[in-house]
Amino acid sequence: MPESMWRVRSRQIIRQIIAETGMADMPKLKKALTAAYPFGPRANHPYKIWLNEVRVQLALLTPVPRELVDCRGTGPLFEANHAQD
């Protein structure tokens, strides 16, 4: 199934804003993304798609801290599996 026109257009605009603003100042970037919303009233399907695409694009560009990646020893399930190693 093809992507919706709302998602494609949102992605284009969001990537452009990120490229222009950069990721160094996250509050400034979020304000720029809020101001760039192109679909009229902030309601219904287009707005939900916009918000989702903002989350997706920011997640793709935000590095995951190393200490959050290794979850061994954080609970009984992981301790049991780690003991078998």
N, CA and C of each residue as an Amber inpcrd file, in Angstrom:
protein
   255
   0.8430000  -1.1750000   0.0000000   0.0000000   0.0000000   0.0000000
   0.8940000   1.2460000   0.0000000   0.6310000   2.1820000  -0.8850000
   1.4670000   3.3880000  -0.9420000   1.2900000   4.2680000   0.2910000
   2.3330000   5.0250000   0.5950000   2.2680000   5.9500000   1.7310000
   1.2850000   7.0760000   1.4320000   0.6930000   7.5870000   2.4880000
  -0.2540000   8.6890000   2.3090000   0.4850000   9.9510000   1.8760000
  -0.2280000  10.8060000   1.1760000   0.3790000  12.0720000   0.7580000
   0.7330000  12.9250000   1.9640000  -0.0350000  12.7870000   3.0580000
   0.2460000  13.5430000   4.2840000   1.6130000  13.1550000   4.8380000
   1.8990000  11.8490000   4.8550000   3.1640000  11.3630000   5.4110000
   4.3400000  11.7740000   4.5280000   4.1850000  11.6240000   3.2280000
   5.2740000  11.9750000   2.3100000   5.6010000  13.4630000   2.4170000
   4.5810000  14.2950000   2.3910000   4.7890000  15.7510000   2.4770000
   5.3660000  16.1390000   3.8420000   4.8540000  15.5130000   4.9000000
   5.3720000  15.7840000   6.2480000   6.8530000  15.4560000   6.3280000
   7.2170000  14.2950000   5.8200000   8.6170000  13.8620000   5.8790000
   9.5240000  14.8450000   5.1380000   9.0930000  15.2990000   3.9680000
   9.8970000  16.2550000   3.1970000  10.1370000  17.5380000   3.9910000
   9.0810000  18.0690000   4.5540000   9.1870000  19.3350000   5.2910000
  10.0190000  19.1550000   6.5520000   9.7880000  18.0840000   7.2820000
  10.5130000  17.8340000   8.5340000  12.0060000  17.6820000   8.2640000
  12.3620000  16.9280000   7.2380000  13.7840000  16.7590000   6.9090000
  14.4200000  18.0840000   6.4970000  13.6760000  18.9020000   5.7790000
  14.1900000  20.2160000   5.3840000  14.4350000  21.0930000   6.6110000
  13.5000000  21.1010000   7.5440000  13.6460000  21.9070000   8.7630000
  14.8240000  21.4090000   9.5900000  14.9780000  20.1060000   9.7070000
  16.1050000  19.5430000  10.4620000  17.4240000  19.9310000   9.8040000
  17.4800000  19.8630000   8.4680000  18.7090000  20.2250000   7.7520000
  19.0480000  21.7030000   7.9460000  18.0310000  22.5520000   7.9360000
  18.2650000  23.9930000   8.0840000  18.6070000  24.3860000   9.5180000
  17.9470000  23.7510000  10.4910000  18.0830000  24.1470000  11.8920000
  19.2050000  23.4030000  12.6010000  19.4090000  22.1420000  12.2550000
  20.4030000  21.3160000  12.9250000  19.8320000  20.6790000  14.1790000
  20.5920000  19.7510000  14.7420000  20.1360000  18.9930000  15.9110000
  20.7640000  19.4910000  17.2100000  21.6370000  20.4740000  17.1490000
  22.3650000  20.9100000  18.3430000  21.4570000  21.5610000  19.3810000
  20.5020000  22.3510000  18.9370000  19.5990000  23.0590000  19.8510000
  18.1970000  22.4690000  19.7010000  17.8910000  21.4490000  20.5020000
  16.6270000  20.7250000  20.3620000  15.3990000  21.6030000  20.6170000
  15.3800000  22.4790000  21.6330000  14.2030000  23.3500000  21.7930000
  13.9570000  24.2390000  20.5700000  15.0260000  24.7660000  19.9910000
  14.8890000  25.5950000  18.7870000  14.3460000  24.7610000  17.6270000
  14.8300000  23.5370000  17.4830000  14.3620000  22.6520000  16.4180000
  12.8830000  22.3360000  16.5880000  12.4690000  22.0300000  17.8070000
  11.0620000  21.7020000  18.0440000  10.1500000  22.8990000  17.7600000
  10.6060000  24.0980000  18.0900000   9.8270000  25.3040000  17.7650000
   9.7230000  25.4830000  16.2550000  10.8200000  25.2380000  15.5540000
  10.8120000  25.3640000  14.0960000   9.8770000  24.3330000  13.4650000
   9.8750000  23.1190000  13.9980000   8.9760000  22.0820000  13.4820000
   7.5190000  22.4400000  13.7490000   7.2480000  22.9800000  14.9220000
   5.8840000  23.3980000  15.2500000   5.4250000  24.5030000  14.3000000
   6.2870000  25.4540000  14.0390000   5.9350000  26.5740000  13.1580000
   5.7790000  26.1420000  11.7030000   6.4170000  25.0420000  11.3130000
   6.4080000  24.6130000   9.9120000   5.2010000  23.7570000   9.5400000
   4.3200000  23.4580000  10.4780000   3.1640000  22.6020000  10.1830000
   2.3710000  23.1850000   9.0090000   2.1990000  22.4070000   7.9250000
   1.6570000  22.9820000   6.6910000   0.1840000  22.7090000   6.3750000
  -0.5230000  21.9520000   7.1960000  -1.8250000  21.4340000   6.7740000
  -3.0350000  22.1260000   7.3930000  -2.9240000  23.3740000   7.7690000
  -4.0880000  24.0870000   8.3000000  -4.3260000  23.8050000   9.7740000
  -5.5870000  23.5390000  10.1550000  -5.8990000  23.3120000  11.5770000
  -5.1280000  22.1060000  12.1370000  -4.7110000  22.2310000  13.3600000
  -3.9650000  21.1470000  14.0100000  -4.9510000  20.1510000  14.6030000
  -5.5550000  19.3720000  13.7240000  -6.5630000  18.4050000  14.1540000
  -6.6740000  17.2920000  13.1190000  -7.2290000  16.1920000  13.5760000
  -7.5870000  15.0700000  12.7040000  -6.3730000  14.3610000  12.1050000
  -6.6140000  13.6250000  11.0540000  -5.6230000  12.7270000  10.4760000
  -4.3190000  13.4240000  10.0500000  -4.3560000  14.5230000   9.3050000
  -3.0810000  15.1360000   8.8930000  -2.1930000  15.5280000  10.0750000
  -2.7940000  16.0390000  11.1330000  -2.0080000  16.4490000  12.2990000
  -1.4130000  15.2390000  13.0160000  -2.1770000  14.1630000  13.1070000
  -1.6510000  12.9440000  13.7370000  -0.4820000  12.3850000  12.9360000
  -0.5960000  12.4070000  11.6240000   0.5000000  11.9400000  10.7720000
   1.7290000  12.8290000  10.9630000   1.5410000  14.1400000  11.0090000
   2.6440000  15.0810000  11.2250000   3.3700000  14.7740000  12.5340000
   2.6100000  14.6390000  13.6160000   3.2190000  14.3800000  14.9250000
   3.9810000  13.0600000  14.9270000   3.4070000  12.0400000  14.3040000
   4.0730000  10.7470000  14.2300000   5.3660000  10.8530000  13.4280000
   5.3230000  11.5490000  12.3230000   6.5130000  11.6660000  11.4780000
   7.6000000  12.4960000  12.1590000   7.2330000  13.4960000  12.9380000
   8.2240000  14.2460000  13.7220000   8.9270000  13.2940000  14.6860000
   8.1530000  12.4710000  15.4010000   8.7550000  11.5100000  16.3380000
   9.6710000  10.5340000  15.6120000   9.2300000  10.0210000  14.4730000
  10.0290000   9.0520000  13.7140000  11.3420000   9.6780000  13.2530000
  11.2750000  10.8500000  12.6560000  12.4840000  11.4880000  12.1280000
  13.4640000  11.8660000  13.2380000  12.9650000  12.3680000  14.3490000
  13.8600000  12.7080000  15.4630000  14.4840000  11.4530000  16.0650000
  13.7220000  10.3740000  16.1410000  14.2600000   9.1200000  16.6770000
  15.3470000   8.5620000  15.7620000  15.1660000   8.6890000  14.4600000
  16.1690000   8.1920000  13.5170000  17.4840000   8.9610000  13.6200000
  17.4070000  10.2170000  13.9840000  18.5930000  11.0690000  14.0080000
  19.2110000  11.2390000  15.3890000  18.5650000  10.7140000  16.4130000
  19.0650000  10.8560000  17.7760000  19.8310000   9.5950000  18.1570000
  21.1160000   9.7100000  18.4820000  21.8800000   8.5250000  18.8640000
  21.4010000   7.9550000  20.1990000  21.4410000   6.6430000  20.3010000
  21.0560000   5.9660000  21.5330000  22.2700000   5.9370000  22.4550000
  22.1420000   6.4310000  23.6880000  23.2740000   6.3830000  24.6190000
  23.7300000   4.9410000  24.8560000  25.0130000   4.7370000  24.8920000
  25.5790000   3.4010000  25.0240000  25.1120000   2.6860000  26.2920000
  24.9800000   3.4170000  27.3980000  24.6230000   2.7680000  28.6580000
  23.1930000   2.2310000  28.6520000  22.3430000   2.7050000  27.7390000
  20.9790000   2.1950000  27.6700000  20.8620000   0.9640000  26.7790000
  21.8770000   0.6870000  25.9870000  21.8150000  -0.4200000  25.0490000
  22.0090000  -1.7540000  25.7580000  22.9560000  -1.8460000  26.6690000
  23.2550000  -3.0960000  27.3620000  22.3470000  -3.2250000  28.5730000
  21.3840000  -4.1360000  28.5200000  20.4150000  -4.2620000  29.6090000
  20.6590000  -5.5070000  30.4640000  21.7890000  -6.1670000  30.2810000
  22.0700000  -7.3350000  31.1230000  22.1780000  -6.9200000  32.5820000
  21.6150000  -7.7240000  33.4400000  21.6920000  -7.4620000  34.8640000
  20.6970000  -6.4470000  35.3640000  19.7110000  -6.0910000  34.5410000
  18.7430000  -5.0840000  34.9690000  17.4890000  -5.6890000  35.5680000
  17.3900000  -6.9790000  35.5910000  16.2130000  -7.6080000  36.1750000
  16.3710000  -9.1140000  36.2040000  15.4450000  -9.8250000  36.8520000
  15.5610000 -11.2710000  36.9980000  15.6250000 -12.0130000  35.6630000
  14.8660000 -11.5800000  34.6780000  14.8690000 -12.2460000  33.3840000
  16.2520000 -12.1820000  32.7550000  16.8680000 -11.0230000  32.7990000
  18.1690000 -10.8530000  32.1790000  19.2640000 -11.5300000  33.0000000
  19.1180000 -11.5480000  34.3110000  20.1070000 -12.2200000  35.1510000
  20.0900000 -13.7160000  34.8870000  18.9060000 -14.2930000  34.7210000
  18.8010000 -15.7260000  34.4540000  19.4280000 -16.0580000  33.1070000
  19.1670000 -15.2400000  32.0970000  19.7380000 -15.4860000  30.7760000
  21.2370000 -15.2470000  30.7700000  21.6950000 -14.2600000  31.5090000
  23.1140000 -13.9470000  31.5600000  23.8870000 -15.0560000  32.2840000
  23.2650000 -15.6880000  33.2620000  23.9320000 -16.7500000  34.0150000
  24.2250000 -17.9530000  33.1230000  23.4560000 -18.1390000  32.0610000
  23.6610000 -19.2720000  31.1660000  24.8140000 -19.0380000  30.1980000
  25.2610000 -17.7900000  30.0450000  26.3380000 -17.4730000  29.0820000
  27.6070000 -18.1400000  29.4360000
